[in-house]
Amino acid sequence: MEYIKIRQVDEVKITRYIVKYTMEDWMDIADSDVVIVGAGPAGLTAAYYLAKAKLKTVVFERRLSFGGGIGGGAMHFHKLVIESPADEVLKEMGIRLVKAEEGVYIVDSAEFMAKLAASAIDNGAKVIHGVSVDDVIFRENPLRVAGVAVEWTASQMASLHTDPIFISAKAVVDATGHDAEIVSVAARKLPELGINIPGEKSAYSEIAEQLVVENSGKVVEGLYVAGMSVAEVRGLPRMGPIFGAMVLSGKKVAEDIMKDLGVYKS
Ligand code: 48F
């Protein structure tokens, strides 16, 4: 049987296009304004507002998916609770909410993560999947976090001894969830930063949301914390599958960074 060629893209072109356009992106993000670690609700919300403010924003996500804990819903039930005023952020992104009672809304987890990610990307954030951040870069005078070290998640999973590459940034956001991986590595490897991590407390939903949002923001110069990492870093209670605080925490961190970088006046 003889095949008839009806398309122009052969294997060489496929390879060259993918390598060329991937490398163009990496050349660009090597010096970013903001690196966000984790594409969960807090990280993606922060990315949305930072990219909207025209800051060069990259999100590194260990997994090959968006949304962090959103996708698992509540014990795999596909609904999450959002308490006002976080509903305003979701409505701004076109995410549909069902009102359960005054100020309390229910959201579909698939719609939440899909539209949140699309909103961040549509506004200019770059999301890179399959990459883990395992360290920070630091500089002195003044002492500050100045970027991150990144590695393929696949290399880590295979326990391959591979050195990372580096991405510089004016601000790094730890949005890694309950383990606060980036603040933890900075605390361990740079004791001169004076970071003390008390660890997350057990659940107390009615107070936890407010506390997490209020305590989101700068940890040390150049390093910020958002989402459940805040509970770990500041010793606050968790709140379970109620997600308004994650969104408002991401928004707060974005506003703090915009103020610190001089692109936002409240
Ligand atoms: O865990 P995650 O959803 O964090 P969040 O935005 O939201 C927390 C809620 O999901 C939930 C909750 C709400 O009440 O309690 O747990 O604070 O998303 C964190 C993302 O970061 C990725 C991880 O795969 C997940 O998608 N991540 C974690 N560590 C790294 C990382 C790392 N070192 N490098 C890259 N990605």
Residues whose N, C-alpha, C, O or C-beta is under 5 A from the ligand:
A	BS01	48F	V37 G38 A39 G40 P41 A42 G43 F60 E61 R62 R63 G67 G68 G69 I70 V131 S132 V133 A175 T176 G177 H178 E181 A226 G227 M228 S229 M239 G240 P241 I242 M246
